[in-house]
Amino acid sequence: MSIVQQAPGGAAAGTITGAALRRRPSFRPDIQALRALAVSLVVLNHVWPKELTGGYVGVDVFFVISGFLITSHLLKELLGTGRIRLASFYARRIRRLLPAAFLVLTVSLIAAMVWLPFSRWEDTAREILASALYAENWVLAAKSVNYSASTSSATVAQHFWSLSVEEQFYLIWPLLLIALFWLAGRRNRPAIAVVFAGIAAVTALGLATSVLTTEFSPNQAYFVTPVRAWEFGAGALTALALGRHKVPSPAMKGVGPAGFALIVCSALAFNDGTPFPGFLALVPVLGTVMVIFAGNGNRRPAFKPLISMLPLQYLGNISYSLYLWHWPLIVIAPFALGRALGNFDRIGVVLLAVLLAGLTKAYVEDRGQSSVYLNASPRRTFVAMAVGMALVAGLSGLQLQVREVRREAAEQAAAAAALQPCHGPLALLAGADCADPFGPSASPVMSDANEYWKTPPSCARPDDELKAAETKTHQRCDFSGGKRDAQTVWLVGDSHAQQWQAAVFAAAKQRGWIVQTALLGGCPVADVKFTGYEGSTDDGARICMDWAGKVTSAVAADRPAAVFTSMFARKQSIDDGSGRPASEQFSAGLQKTWQRWTDAGSKVYVLADPPLNQAVRQPDCTNLHVQDPAACAVDRAVAQPEDPLATAAKSTYSRDVQLVDLTDYFCDPSKCYTVVGGVNVYFDANHLNREYSELLAPLLLDKLAK
């Protein structure tokens, strides 16, 4: 992003025509102040996300500044020489950006290996490599990452998404300007007029793309380059407009302060529920344009004494390195300190980030730009870039190899622990004599072996698999051993049903069942008007209801001996327009669905949702309290609030619908835990560890027999 510091007299030109292009423009303290404000908003939003909820608009400020500065610089070269030396341009960008970026990525990779649990190493290595290649934004878009989510799932390189967008802009923008100048020459039209029209068209198209993508695909919209292109275009149009229009100074006195006010107000008013970027990004973008426009032509900016204050200018000067350092420190700090960050810890993180940024600016950024060796030719710069990328790639590969060794060791430790008495939920059996049922886990780090969605080789997709908008959800798992009279059971629901599949599969092995599964994350199997789950779109709700209807009919047609079902009903959103409470709507819809199955001769077992995890305790609590996981215990009433699913099962007047509640194997009479019998209960924020789920199988069968 344009947290990149332009040298005084360089790209900060305020005009693009005639003699003004040949003059050496003065340094713009107002743009430096914009940088300082932008990076402050981003850092404070990441450190105190609940206080400065919309600080992410700082990124949009950077994008506009970047479009303004780079366009001014490139147009100056084009109008002055008739060409752009692309190799020199790209080499300057590399010398300016990559030394500091590669340093932070390397240190972050090493810090992750020292402090983060190895379950997070794979994503870390892959995203650091993507960041080194400046493709991180596309990786996050493909993963549909919610950028406002907790750092408990974020990597140390997630913030590189914006730098990736900017580098992609730097790659394409000179080519666009060259093409527009060529078009002007071909048509014998004024170059500036053609450039203005071309950039205006790109900006308008980008804004429309941003609005539509934000509406229909919000998580992807935050990261993808086409959605952000119009913000660079707004800065570029500002550069063009400054060279064509002179506005009297008195008319500009209030414009700059108003622009700053728009940026700050958007940072205070927006939050993680704001549809963004979309049309609301116009607020910080317009504010940035106003500040830049007001300071044109060496005009004295409003509040110059404040804007020119040394601390503010210094913050703008180190803004690029500060942006690089602050996020890895936020992610690593809780693990390095062994506790959730308090306010004093957060202040310490900010101060350390500023210190590292100052050192990096002086000894890496500036020296990279002034290197005699690298400045000798663009080729040397490109070779140095390739070497840096290869180094980061090699370290990422090494981390993945070490992770595999650690994973195998963890699986061996878990296998050895499984042979011990008081292992897992058995520690809470009535009469069990276990010294410390809530002590440390034998294998505290979750890895591939703990994935709750993992299925054995005996599972396969049948030829007549269920489909919902081409989403394939149906599997057939045969544990019958070839018995002709094997019973068939179904497991249906969302990911909170899927987390029970290890228990159901283990029970099926003992009973010789054939298990049919139909599982779709975030989608309840109930006859309800589904309206979304944590950001689901209207189209997603329609797909979910269509899928749920097909599953309900398929189960009824199959007439299985039993149906196991569960869902995350506490977090799912339904509304049929009747005005009834959602719990009543759920109860009616669930009972209607279950009746179809019981009418077909099936027994319905409703698996009560386990106690909540990160919704009621600090993120990564178990990883932060490896030796004393009981510190993560929460009151039973807090961890297991009223659940519409359990309420519906209890109120169903049918002997063929049974609630299976295993809460007593997650909790003692007063509290619920994250480690029981030396086994982690949870795999992630709200799903069971596959190992713990599997260990619940005999307890599940015991409930079925009653």
N, C-alpha and C positions, 0 to 999 in steps of 0.2 A: 504494500500500500504506500501511499505517498507520505508515509512517516519518514520517507527518504528526505534527507536534508539537501537542498540544492545550494550550491555555492553562491555567495553573493555575486550578483552580476551574471548569473547563469540563466537557469530556466525560469526565473521568476519575472520574466518580462511582463509588463503591463500593457503592451500594445504590439501590433503585428504589422504595421504599415510603414512604408517610406523610411524616412530618416530615423524614425523612432526605433526601427529594428536594428539600426547600426549603432544606436547609443547603448552604453552600458547602464542598464537600469539599476536603481538603488535597491538595497536589501529591503524585504517586506517584513517588518516585525509583526504585522497583523496576521500574515500567513503562518509565521512561526508560532504566534499565540494560538491560532487555530489548531496547529499540530499538538501543542501542549494541552489544549482543551480536549481534543479528540482522544489522545492516549490516556488522559486522566479519566475520562468517562468510561473507556473500555476497562481499564485496570480496576477502577472502583466498582464497576458492575460485576466483574469477575470475583473480586475479593468480598464485596458486600452485596450479593445479588438481590437480596430482599429489600435493601435500602435504596439503591440506585437502580431501579428495575429496568430502565430503558437506556442504560449506558452503552448498549451495543450500537447505538446510532453513531458513535465515534468512528466506526468503520466506514460509514457512509460519508462522513466528513473527509476522511482520508481519500476515498475514491474520487470525490469531486476535486480535491486539491491536486491529486495525481493527474486527472484529465486536464486540468488547467495548466499545470507546469509543463508537462510533457508536450502538450499541443503547442504551447507558446514556444518552447525550445525547438521543436521540429519544424514549425512554420517559419521561424526565424532562419533556420538553415535552408529550407526550401526556397524562400523568397530571396535569400541572399546569394545562394550558390546554384539554385535550380535543381538540387538533388539532395538526397539524404544518404550519408555514408552509413549504411546499415551495420556493417561489421564493427565500425567504431562505436555506433550507438549501443549495440547489444553488449559490446565489451565494457563500455562504461557502466551499464546497468549491472553486469556481472561483478565488476570490481567494487561497485557500491554496495550491493546487496548480499552476495553469496558468502564472503568471508565470515561475517557475523552470523549469518544463518547456519552455515555448516558448523561453526563453533558451538552454537546453542544446541543444534541437533545431536552432535556428538556427546556433549556433556549430558544432555537429557537422556540419551540412550544408556549411558553408563550409570547415571543416577537411578534410572528405572530398574536396572539389573541389581543395584545395591539395595534399594528400598521397596520397590513394588513387588507384590506377590507374583509368582511366575505365571499365574493364570492370565495376567494382563500383558505379558511380554509379547505374545503373538501380534495382537492389535497394535501395540506400541511399535514393534519392528516394522510392520507393514506400513503404518501411517508415517513413520519417520522416513522411510524410503520414498513414499509418495510425496512427502513434503520436500525432500531433496530434489525430486523431479518436478516440483511445482504442479502437482496434480492432486493435492490433498482435498481440494474442494469437490472434485468429482468422486473421490472415494467416499466422502461423508454423504454426498447426495445419493450415491448408490446404496448406502447403508440406511438411508432415511433417518439420519441422526437428528435428534431434537437438540439444537445447540444450547437451549436454555436448561437442559437437564443437568443433574448433579454431576460434579466432577468424579463421582464414584465410578462412572463408566467411561469417562473421557480419557484420552491418551495425552501424553505430554506434548504432542505435536498438533493437536486439534486446531489450535489457533492459526496454524499455517494456511488454513483454507483461504483467508483473505489475501495473504501474500501470493498464493497460487493464482487467485483471480487477477491480481495486479500484474503478475508476470505474464499471464496470458494476454492481458491488455497491451503490455509493452511489446509483446511479440507481434501482435496483429495491427496495432494502431499505425505505425510508420508505413506499413504496406497499404493501408486504407488511404492515408494522405497522399502517398505517391500515386495511387490509382486515381484519386480525385483530381490531382494536378494534371495527370496525363489526359483525363477526360476533358478537362478545361481546355487544354491545348488542342485536342482533336476537334472540339466544337467551337474553338475560337471564342471562348467566353472568359470573363474575368475570373482568375483563379480563386480569389477569396470568395466570390459569390457561389461558385460551384462547391468549394469546400464547405462553406456554411450550409448550403442546401443538403449536401450529402450527410454531414454530421447531424443536422437537424432531423433528417429522415431516420438515421440509425438510432438517434436518441428517442424519437417518438415510438419507433417500433420496439425498442428495448423497454420503454415504460409500459406499453401495452402488454408485452410478454411478461413483465414483472407482475402486473395486476392479475392477469389470467392465471399464471403459474402459482402465485400466492393463494389464489382462491381455490384451485383444484389440486395442488400438490405442494402444500406449505413447507414441509420439511426439505424437499429438494429445492424449492425456490430460494431458500436462504443462501444456498451455496453455489448454484450453477452460474457460470459466467454470463450467458445471454441475459439473465434476469438482472444482473448488476451493470451491464454495459452502458445503460442510459445514464448512470450516475457519472461515469467518466465522460460521457457525451455532454452532460450538463456543464462540467468543468471546461470542456473544450469549447463549447458555445460561448462561455464566459470569456475565454481568451480571445475569441474572434470578435465578440461584441465590444470589448474594451478598445480594440483597435479601430472601431468604426463609429463609436458614439462618445461624445464628450458631454458629460453631465456637470453642471456647475457645482463647485464645492459646497455651497450652502444647502443644496438639495440632497447632499449625501450625508449630512451630519447625523441624521437619525437612522440611516440605512444600516451602517455597520453594527451599532448596538442592537438594533432590531434583529439582525441576522444572528448574532450571538444568543439573543434571547430565544429565538426559535429553536436553536440547537439544544440549549439547556432545558427548555420547557418540554421538548420531545423526550429528552433523557429522563425527566422526572415523571412524565405522564404515561409513557409507553411501558409495557411489561411483557412477560413471556407469553401472555395470551393475546397480545396485539398481532393482528395479521400483518406480517412484515416479511419482505420489504413492501411490496404492493404500492398502492397510491400514497400510503402514509409516509413512505420514505421521502416524499416530496417536501415534508416539513424540514428535516435536517439538511436536505440537499439545497432547498431554497435558501435556508439560513446561511449556509456556507457560501453560496453564490453571492448573496448580499454583502457579506463581509469582504469577499475578494473584490467585488465591484466597487465598494465604497472606498477601498484603499488604492485605487488605480491612479496612475500619473503622479506618483510621489505625494499624493494628497495626505495631509496629516490625519491619521485615523483618530476617531473619537476615543477618549480614554487612553491617549498615547502613553502617559506616565505609567498607567497600570499595565498596558500591553507590553511596554518596553522594560518592565521590571526584570532584573537579572534572573531570579529563580524561574520565572515563566519562560523566558527565552532559553534558559538552559534546559528546561524540561522539553521544549520543542526541539532543541538541538539533539537530545539523546532519545527522542521519541521512538525511533526505529528499534534501537537496541532494547529499550524499555518494553516495547511490545513483545519482542522476542523472548525476553527472560521471564516476564511476570507469570505467564501461564504454567510453564513447567514447575516453577516454584510453588504455585498454588496446588498443583496435583501431587507433588512429591512431599510437601511439608507435613501433612498429617501422618504419613507413614514414617518419615524421618523422626518426628517428634513423638510418635506413638499415641496420639490423641487427636480428637477433633479440634480444629482451630478455633481459639477464642479471639476476642478483639485484639489483645496484645500480640498474639501470634500473627494475626493478619497485618497489623501495623509493621511487625518485623519483616514479613514477606515483602511488603511494599518498599520498605527502606532497603532491604537487600537487593531487590530488583533495580532500584535506582542506582545503588552502588555498582552493581555489575554492569548496568547500562552505561554508566559514566566511563568505567574502565574499558568496556568493549568499544565505545565510541572513539576513545583516544588511541587505543593500542591495536584495534582490529579494523574498524570502519575506515578511519582516516588513513592508516598506513596501507590498507588495501587499495585505496584510491590513489595514493601517492607513490606506490611501488614503482621504482624505476624499471625493474624487470618486467612487470606485467604491462606497464605503459609502453614498452618498446614496440609491441605489435599486438593486434587483436588475437592473433593465433595463439600467443602465449597465454592470454587470458582464457581462451576457450579450452586449451589443454589443462590449465589449472582447474577450471570448472569440472572437466571430465574426471580429473584425479580426485577432486573433492567428492563428487558423486559416487565414484567407485569406493572411496574410503567409507562413506556412510553406508553404502550397500553391503560392503564386506562386514561391517560391524553389526548391521541388522541381521545378516545371515548367521553370524556367530551367536547372536542372542537367541535366534530360533533353535540353533543346535543345542545350546546350553539348556534352553527351556525343555527340549525333548528329554534330556538326561534327567532334569529335575522332575519332570512328569512321571517318568518310569520309576524313579525312586519313591515318589509319593504313592503310586499305585501299589508298589511292593509293601510299603509301610501300612497302607490301608488293608491289604490282604492279610498281613500278619496280625493286625489289630482285630480283624473279623473273627479270628479264632479264639479270642479272649472272652471270658464271661463278662456280663454287664456291658455288652457292646451295643451301641445304638439304643433304640427304644426299649430294649430288654431291661435296661437299667431302671426303667420306671414301672416294671411289672410289680404288682402287689406282692410283697414279701421278698423282693429282690434285696440282697444285702450288698450294696455297692457303696464303696467308701466315698467316691466323689462323682456322682452321675452327671454333674455339670462342669466338669473340669476341662482341661485343654483337649483339643482334637488331636487324634493320631495323625491325621493328614489335613492340616488346616487350610491348604490352598486348593481351590476348586480348579479342576482341569478338564480335559476332554472326557475323561472317564466318569465325570460327575454330571454330564449334560443330561438334563431330565428328558430331552426329546430323543435320546439315542434309542434306536431299535435294533433288535437282534437279527441275524441273518434269516431267521425263520419268518420274518415279515416281508411281504411283497404286495405290490399293487395289483389287484385283480383286473381282469379284462374289462369288467363293467364298472370301473371305478367311478365314484361320484365326482361330478364337476360342478363348480359354481364360478361362472365367468372365467373359465379355464384355470381355476385354482384347484389343484389336485390334492385331495385331503384324505383319501381312503386307503387303508392298508389292511391286509389279512395276515394274521400271525397264527400259525398252526403249531400248537403245543400238544396235539392229540396223540402223537406217536403212531398215527395211522389207524386209530380206533374207529370203527364204523359208526358207533353210537355216540361219538364225541359231541358234547354240548357246545353250542355257539353262544358267545356273549359279545356285547358291544361296549366300547368305551367312546363316549361322544362328548363334545364340548369345546371350550377354548383352551388356551395354554394351561389354565388351572385344572383342567381335566387331564391334559397331557402330562402334567407333573406326577400324576398318579399311575401312569402306565407301567412304570417299573414294578410297582406293587401288584398291579393287575396281572402283568406278565408272569411274575414269580408265583402268584396264586394259580395262574393257568397251568404252569408247569406241574404243579402238585396235583391239580384236578384233571389234567388232560383236556383243557378247553381249546377251542378255536376262538381267537379274539379278533373281532372286526373293529377297527378304529376309524373314526371320522372326527378330525381335530383341526380347528382353524383359530389361530390366535385372535383374541379380542372379540370373539363372536359367540354369543350365547345360543344354545339350542333350546329355544323356547318360542312359543307363539306370541311374540311381543313386537311392538313398534320400536325397532332399534334405531337410535338416533346418533350413535357414535360412541367411540371409546378413545379418550386421550388424543384428540385431534383427527379422528376419522372423518372423512368427507361424506357428503350425501351419497355419492356413488358407492363408497365403501359400505355404508349402512344398507343400501339396496342389495349389494352383493351378499352381505351377511345374512339378511333375512331370506334371500333366495336360497342360499346354501342351507340354512337351518331348516327350511321347509323340505328340501330334498332329503336331508338326513333323517328328519322325522318320518317321512314316508318310507324311506329305504329300510329303516329299522322295523317299522310296523310290518312291512311286507316280508321281511326275513323271519319274523316271529322267533327271536332268540330266547334262550332260557332266561337270560338276565341282561339288563342294560345298566352299566355304570355311567354316571354323569356327574359333572361338576362344572363350575364356572366362577369367574371373579365378579360376582354379582354386585359387590360393594362399589365397584368402580365403573360399571357399565351404565350407559345412559339410555333410558327408554321414555317414550312419551306418546301415548295414543290420542292425546287431545281431550281426554275425558275429564281432566282435572284431578283424577285420583292420585294418591301418593304412588311413587314408583314402586314401592314395596308391594302394594296391592296389585299393581299391573303385572309385576313379575310373578307373584303368587298365582294369579289367574292364568297367565300364559304358560307357566311351568306345569300347572296342574292339567291344563288342556293337552299339553304335549305328552305328559306322562300317562294320561288316560288312554291316548291312542296306543301306547305301547302295552299297557296292562290289558286293554281290550283285545290285543293280539295274543295274549297269553304270556307275556313277559313279566318278570319280576324286575322292579326298578330300584336300584341302590343309589341313593343320592349321597355323594362323598362330600361331607362338610368341608368348606375351605379351611386350610390350616391357619394358625395365627399369623397375623400380619408381621412383616419383617421391617423393611426400611421405612415404611409409612409411619412406624411408631418408634424407631430408634435411629441413631445417627448413621449416615452412610459408612459402609466399610467397618462397622463396629467390630465385627469378629476379627478382621485382619488387624485392627488397631489394638485389640486385646487378646492376642494369641494365647498368652499364658493364663489369662483370667477371663475367659469368655462369659462367665457368670456376670461380669460387669455390664453386659449387654442385656440382661434380663429386664423385662418390663412387666407391669401389672397385667394379670390375666384379663381383666375387664378391658384394658386398653388394647392389648394385642388381639383380642377376639371380640370385637364389637358385634352388634346385631348384624346378621347376614340374611339378606332376602332369600337366599337359596335355602338355608336351614329353616327359616320361618315357613316357607312354602311347604317343605317336606313335613314339618311337624303338623301343619294344619290340613294336610291331605288325608281325607277319610277313606283310606284304602289299605288293606292288609298287604297289597302287592307293591306298595311304595314304602321303602324303609330308609331312614336317615342313618348313615354310618358316620359317626362322629368320633374321631381319634384324637381329639384335643388333649386328652389325658396323657398322651405319649409325646406331647410337645411341651407340656407345662406341669408344674406341681400345683397344689391347690391355690397358690397365690400368684405365681409368676410364670412367664413363658420364656424359653431359652433359645439360643442360637446354636448351642452344642449340647448334645445329649448322648451320654455313653461314649464319649470320645469321637463322635461323628458330627460333622457339620449338618445342621438341619436344612440350611438353605443353600441353593446354588448361586442365586443372585438376589436382586432386590425383593422379589416376591414369588420366587418359585423354589420348589424343594430340590435339595441335592438328590440326584438319582439313587445314590447309595442308601440314603436314609429312607427314601420312598420304598425301595426294594425290601429293606429290613422290616417295613410295616406289613408285609404280605401275610405272615401268620396271624397277626393281630386283626387284619382285615377279614381273613377267613373265619376267625373266631367270632367276629361280629355277625357275619352272614349266617352262622349256625344258630344264632340266638333268635 
